[in-house]
Amino acid sequence: MALGSLLPELLPGGSGRTPLIERVARWARQKPDAPAYTFVDYSADPSGAHLTLSWAETDRRARAMAVTLRQVTGPGERAALLLPQTLEYMMTMLGALYSHVIAVPLFSPDLPGHADRLIGAYTDAEPAVIVTTRNALPHVEKFLADHDVPQPKEIVFAEEVDLALADRWRDETVAFDDVAYLQYTSGSTRRPAGVEITHGNVTANAAQLWAGWAPEKPDPELVSWLPLFHDMGLIATMALPLVRGDHAIYTDPVSFIMNPMRWLQLIAGRPGKNVYTAGPNFAYEYVASMAAPEKIADLDLSGLTTCLNGAEPIRTSTLSTFADALAPAGLRPGAQAPGYGLAEATVFVTAAAEDVPPKIISVDREALTQGDLRLREDGAEGTTALVSCGRPCGQIVAIVDPEARVEQPDGRVGEIWVHGPNTAPGYWRNSERSQETFGGELSEPGGLPSGPWMKTGDYGVVHEGELYVTGRIKDLIIVDGRNHYPQDIEVTAQEAHPAVRPDHVAAFALTGEETERLVVVAERNRRVPLGRLDVDEVESAVRAAVNVEHEMSVHAFVLIEPGGVSRTSSGKIARAATRQRYLDGDLATTADRLASRR
């Protein structure tokens, strides 16, 4: 079953065929004093210092950065962004887009938890230039000294760029096929891959996201804390406002993690505006857990038009918990918009943003493992809940049998394939993997394009014209000839005992002599005191629940300390990485923690 069609303005000759970066100058001419980007700095002021650039100031700073980059390197070379998330980060990205220097959006090396990803991405990109700040320079110097990585020819300090250089910039033709930046995928055990995002890709996906969110209402604004080195954060915060010259207000991820209520406060602080925002599932779960009545008593969220939930599996419990917790603050039932996307499609593929509550269906779990979607009554035994991720906009999504390369009918599970102007041409300097991912060809295209299709590696199914994502192909657990989706097992495990931390469970398979063997690794819930914790009791509860619910035995269960389950940069459970750490014996178990206290 295929969904979607291409937006007319994105087709050859359409009105949307102007590279997105050229719109900065348009808005600088048409609305020079209107706000473009506002960064909210909580490090300088706990209540949040708002630093705003107008469109005229944005254009001037971007052009000055473009001149600076071209003084130290040439078109096609890479510039690695190793600086904190500030206005300077945004201006560096825009300047690189002007300059034909390929941006590599990364982060300051002192950002905790991402060291391996930074080493892999930086090494793969081989940047000629590093853009950083004076404050971050010691961390950059330590990174370059401590690791066997390419040394840059130049280091540019973003906050020291001479704005007078803007007058020296002469516009150059920007072709849609020119690579704008390298978006590095999260990676788990293998080296991060740099997706080549062209100017055409980013232009198309920004238009698709705008159209998918249906922002017909006046005065739209974006509020975000998402990292700009991640695909969702970059497109939503940088590219989306460029489509129509709207305003983006953003802070940094650490400020959100330190106090998630800041996200809601920024949204509520835009009275009279129609606010759009986005985040991964865990963020909505986190906010809901912290949104005590007294904390939201003075907040008005009625202006929140759409909050996109994507980047990781969407929990039905999160949708209901978030809705219930924030309804007293005016959150509309239709504001939540589950979506699906990935870096190889720039980011946005589908969203359910139709101002109606998220659609959830209950399906037969056994039939789903056999590739068939069969509806069942909510809560019936042997069922699993699936969340609709809506429809694509400006692109085509097909459900395909990956072996036969044949489109699947409505209700039949297959691999999700994507075709559109937002799908990237390939991975940086990796032609073999590029062909594997981006070179999909349908053996019987019918009325669809024969290719090229981008193969997502995700299983999905179409029901009543909407996409439901069922899981990662490579994460599928096959025991005794039966398929099991790991996220189903993980939910069962976390619900089996209160000592298991919700959304911090990894289920994966090990190769056995006759069949795969199931391993469940779960983090300990801090809310259960160590002194009252019985590890054997937790293990028995999880084993029994999985046995009853999934009719399979658990080969090994490990309860580990909080923070031990590996995650990708977007917050997804990194099952392959957790599996490798399990095999290497690198997981800090709660049993060892208890033994050390005796």
N, C-alpha and C positions, 0 to 999 in steps of 0.2 A: 504494500500500500504506500502510495506517495502522497505527500502533503506540500502545499505551497505553490507559489509562482514568483517570478522575478518582478521587482518593482519597475514600472516603465521608465522612471527617471534614471535607473541604473543601467539600462540597456544602451548600446551604442547610439549616440545622438540625443540621449535624454538629458534633461536639465541637471541631473545630479552627476554629470561627468566632469565636474570641476574638482580637482584635487582638494581635499579638505583643508590643507594648510593654507591655500590661497584665500580661504574665507576669513582668516585672521585680519588681513588687510581690508577686506570688505567691511567687516564690523567696525574696524578702526576708523573707516571713513564715514560709515552710516550712523554709528552710535558711539563716538569716541569716548564720551564720559560715562557710558553705562558700565556697570560692574561686570567683569569677566570671570575672574577667579579670586576667591577669598580663602585664605588659609587661616585656620583657627589654631593658634599656638597656646597649648596648655602648659608647656614647660616654662614659659615666661610669665604666665598669669594663670593661676588655678581656675579662674572663671572663664578663661579663654580670650586671648587677645586676637581680634579680627584684623587681618592684614589683607587689604583689597587692592587689586590692580584693575584699572579700567581697560577697555578694549584698545584704546590708543596706547596706553602704557604697556600692555601685553605685546602688541605688535612691535613697539620700539625695543623692548627687552629681547624679544625673540630674534629680531634682525641683528641686534648687537651680538648676541650669542652666535648667530650664524657666521658673522664676520670673524669672530674670535676663533671658532672652530676651523674655519678655512685658512686662517693664518698659520695654524700648526699642523694641519693634515689636509688630505684631499678627498674628493668625492669617492664614495665606495669604501673608504676606511671606516673603522668602527670606533665609536666613542662610548666608553663604559661609564654609566652613571653610578658612582659610588658615593652617594651623598644622602643626607636625611630627607625625609618627605616634607618639603617646604614649597614656597613659591618658586624658589630657585630650581627645584627639580622640574617643575612644570615648564618653566621658561627654557630650561636646557633641552627638554624634549621638543618643544616647538622650534627652537633654534636649529636643532639637528634636522628636523623635517625641512626647514627652509634650505639648509646648507648642502643637502645631498650626502652628508656624512651619516652613516648608518648608526642609529642610537642602539645601545644595549641597556635597557632599563633594568638596573640591579638595585643595590642598596648599600648603605654604609657598612663596612665589615664588622662593626660592633653590634649589629642587630643580632640578638641571640637566636640560636636554633637553626640557622641557615648556612653554617660555614661550608659544609660539603657542597651544597647547591651553588654557592658563590664561586668556589674553586672550580667546579666543573663548567659552569656557564662562562666564567671569565676566560678560562683556558681555551675553551672551544671557540670563543669569539675572536681571540687574539686582538684586542683593541690597541689602536695606535695612541689613543688619548684616554686619559681618565679625567672626568669632571667630578670635582668634590668641593668641599668647603674647608676653610682654615681649621675649623673645630674638628672636622672629621679626618684631617690629614694624618695625625698620629696613628689612627686606626688603619688608614690606607697604607702607610709606610710599613707598619707591622705586618699587614697582610702580604705585601709584596716581598718582605724579607723572610717571612716564615714559610712560604710555600713556593714550590717550583712552578711558577706561573710566568707568562710573558711580561716583560718589563715595558711599560709605555714609553713612547718617545717624549710625550709632554703630559704635564698635569695642569689642568685649568681650574681656577677657583671661581665658582659660579657667582658668588656675591661680589667679586671684584671686576667683573666685566664692565668695560667702559661703555656707557650708554651712548656716548657720542659716535661710537663706531656704527650705530644703526644707519646713519646718513650715508655710509659708504657701501651699504648693501645694494646690489643690483639684482633685480628679480631674474631668476633662471627658470626655464621650462621644467615643470615637474611632470614626468610621465607616470601614468597609472601603473606601469609594470616596474617602476623603480622601487627597490627595497627601501622601506622607510625605517624599519627597526627590526631587531631580532627579539622575539618573545620566547624566553626560555621556559619550557614546560617544567612542572614541579619535579619530576623524576622520583624514583623510589630507590631502586638498586642500581639502575644503569645510569650512565652519564646523561645529564640534562641535554635535551635537544633544542636547538634554536630554530623556531619557526620563522621563516622569512615572511614578514608582513609587509606587503607592498602599499604604496599610496592608494592604489585602487581598492585594496582590501579594507583599509581603515576608513576610507570614504564611504564605501558600501555598507560596512557594518554599523557605522554611526547612524546612517540613514535608516537602516533596517531596525536598529534598536529604537530609534525615535518613533518610527511607524508602528513597531510592535507594542510599544507602550501607549500608543494612541494619545499623544499629548495635545488634544484639541483645545484644552482649557487654556485661558490666558495666563501669562506670567509664570511659566514653568521654571522651577529651579531644581538643581540637583544637590543633595546633601550626601556626603560620603566620608568614610574613614578608611576605605579599602586601600591596600598598598598599591602604589603606582607601578611597582615592578611586576604586579600580577595582571593578567589580561582583563579581568572584569573591572578592576579598579582603574586601569589606564583608559580603557575605552569609555567607561561611564563618566569618568571625571574630566579627562582631557578632550576626548573626541566628541562626546555628545553635545556639549555646549556650543561647539563650532558649527553644528548643523544650522542653527537659527540665531546664533549670537546670544544665547541665554547665559545664565549665571550659575556657576558651580561653587559650592561652599564645602570645603573638605578639611579634615584634620589628619592625623597620622594613626596607624593601627595601635601603637602602644598607648596612646591617650584613650582610645576606646577600651582596650583590655583593662587598663587601670581603673576606668570608670565607665561602664557601658551606658549609663544614663546620659552621658554627654551626647550620644547619638540622638536620643529622643529629644533632648533639650535643643539641639541644633535644628531639628525638624520643627519643633513647636515654636521656635524663635523666628519663623518666617510667616507671620500673619498676613493674610491676603494673598498668599502665593499657593500655587499647586506644586507640591513637593514630590520629587521622585528620589528613590534611594534603592540600594541593592546590597546584598550580603549573602554569605554562605549560611547553611542551615544552623550551624553551631552558634552563629551570632544571634539569631532570633531566639534560640533556646537560652542563651546566656542572658539576654536582655529580659526575657520573660521571668527567669529565675530571680532577677534582681529588682523587678518592677513592683516593689511593695506599694500598697495603696498610698501611704504617706509620701512616697517618692514621686508619684505621678499625679498627685492631687492638683498641682498647679499647671499641668501640661495640657495643651490642646492639640491633639493629633488629627483633628478633622480635616486639615489641609494636606494630609499625606495621601496623595493620589494613588501611587503605586510603590510597593516595596517588593522588588524582585528577589526571589529566593533561588539561588543557584550555586554552582561550583562544587557541590557535593550532594550525595543522596538526601532527598527531602523526607523528613520524618512526619508522618501524619500527626503524631503527638505534638510535635513542635508547632505545626500550624494551629492546632486547637488551643494549645497552651498560650501561644503568643496572642491569639485573638481574644481569649478570655481575660488575659492579664491586662491588656491595653484597651479593651472596650470602654472601661470607665473614663479613659482619657480621650474618647471620641474616635478611636480607630474604626474605620468602616469595614464591614465584613468582606467587601470586595477589594480591599486595598492589597491584600497579599497576592502575589503573582509568582507561582512556581515556574521555573524556567530551566532550560538546558542549553549548554554551550561548551566550548572547548577552544584552546588556543589555536588549533589548526584551522578553525573557522573564524579567526580573529578573536571572537569570543561568543557572540550571541547567535543562537540557532532558533530556539523557540521560547515562547512565554505564554502563560495563561493570564493575560492582563485585560480582562473584559469586564471589570468592575462587578464581578460575581464571586462568591466564596469559592475557594479552591475545590476542584472536583476530585473526589476520592472514590475509587471503586474497590470492592472486595472480590477477590478472585481465588479460584481453586489452586492451592499451592502445588499439588502434585501435577495437575494439568499444565501449569506454567513451566515446571521443570521439563516437561515433554514438548514445550514450544507452543502450547495452545492457551489462549485466554478464555476462561470460562467464568462468568460472573456467578457469585454466590451471595447469600444473605450476609449482611454485615455481622461480624463477630462469630460466624459459624466455624465449627471445628475444621482445621485443615485449610484455613484461608490465609491470605496475605493481602495487605492493603497497598494499592498503587496510587500515586498522585499524578494527575494530569499535568504535563509540562506545556500544554497548549499547542499552538500552531506556529509554523515558521512564517517569517515575513521577508519577502524579497529574496528567497532562496527555495530550493526544493529538497525535501527530506524523503528518503525512500527506506523501507524496511526490506533487507535483502538477505537471501540465503548466501552466506559468504563463500561456501564451497561451489555451489552451482552458479552463483552470480545472477540469480533470478529474483525479481521483485516478489515479495511475499504478500498474500492477501490480508485484508483487514482481519485482525484477531490472531494472526500467526506471528510468533516471535522470530526476529532475525537481527542482523547487524544494522545499525543506523548508518546510512550513507548520506552525505550532504553534497549538493551541487549548487554553486552560486558564485557571485563576484567577490564574496567575502572569504572563500576558501583559499588558503595560502598556496603558492606554487611549490613549496617544498621545505625541507630542512636545510639549514646552513651546512654546506660542504658535506652532504650525506645523500648522494644520489640513490644509493640502494634503498635506504629506508624511505626516502622521498617517494620513490616509485611504489613501494609497498603500501604506503599510506594514502598518497594523493593520486595514484594512477588507476583507481577502480574503474572497471568497464563492465557494463551489464551485457550478458550474453543474449538476452532477449529484451531490448529496451522498450519495445512497443512505442507508446507515445512519449516516453521520457528521453532525455539526452543519453546517448550510449556512454558518454564519459567526457572529461574525467570526473570521477566521483571521489570524494574524500571519505575514507573508511575510518569510522570513529573508534572502533574497538569496543563499542558499547552495544549491549543487547537492548532491543526495544520492541514495542508493539504499538500499532495504531488501532484505536477504538473510537468509533463515532467521530472521526476526523481529528482526533487529538493524539499526541505522542505520550506514551508511558515508557519510561526508562526502567529496565529490569535489572541491569547490572553490567559489570565489566566482563568481557569474554575471558580474559586471562585470569580473573579471580574466581571463575566458576569452579566449584568443588564437585568432583565426580566420585562417588563412593558406591561400590557394588552396581555400577552401571546407571546410577540415578544422578541427575544433576541437582545441585543445591546452590542457591544464591547465598553468598556469605553474609550479606546484610540481614537476611532473615534469621540466620543462626545467631548473629550478633544481638539482634533484638531479643530473641528468646533467652540468651545468656544474661543480658542486662536486667531482664524482668524476673529472672529466677531467684535473685537474692539481693537485698538492699545493700550489701557490701560491694556489689559490682557497680562501678561508676558508669552512668549512662553515656552513650555515644563515645565510649573509650574502650571498645572491644574490637579485637581483630580475629577473624576466623579464616583459616587457610588450610591447605592440604599438603601433606608430605607423601612422597612416593613410597608405597608399600610393595610387598612381594606379589600380592594378588590384586589389591585395590588401593586407592588413595586412603590416607588416614587423616582424620580431622583433628586439628589442633585449635584450641581456643585460648587466646591470651587476653586477659581482662585487667584493667586498672582497678585498684582499690578505691572505694568511695571514701573520701576524707570525713564524711559525715558519720561514719561508723567508727567509734573509738577503737584504737588498736587493742586496748585492754579487754574489749568485749568481742574481739574478732576470733572466729574459729575457721581457719582456712579449710580444714577438712569438710566442715559443714557447707561452706560456700561451694566447694568442688562437687560435693554430692548433689547439691541443689541444681547446679548447672548441668551436670551429667544427666540427671533425671529429666530435666526440662527438655533438653535437646533430644533425648531418647524418645520421649512421649510425643513431642511436637513434630519431630522430623524423621522419626523411626531410624535413627542412626546412632552409633556410639561415638563417644569422644575419646580419641586415642590419648590425648594429653590436654590437661587444663592447667594453666599457670596464672595465678593471681600476682600481679606486679604492682610496684609502687606508682603513685600518681605521676603522670608525665612520661611514662615509659613506652606507650604505644606510639609508634612513628606516625607522623602526619605529613602530608604534602604542604606546599606553601599556601594552598587555598583551603586547608583545613580538612581535607579528605583523609580517611584512614589509609595509611600506606601499608597495605597487607604484605607486599613482597619484601619491603624493608624490615617490617616486624618479624616476618618469617626468617629472614637471614640473621637477624639479631638473636632470635630464639635458637637457631642452629649453632650460632657462634657462642652461645652461653652468655650473652651480654645484657640480658634483662635482669633488672634488680627486683627480685621476688619479695613478696611480703613475708613469706616463710623465713627467708634469711633475715629480714628486718626484725621479726619477732624473736628469732633465735639469738640475735645479737643483744637483745634487751634482757635476756635471761641471765 
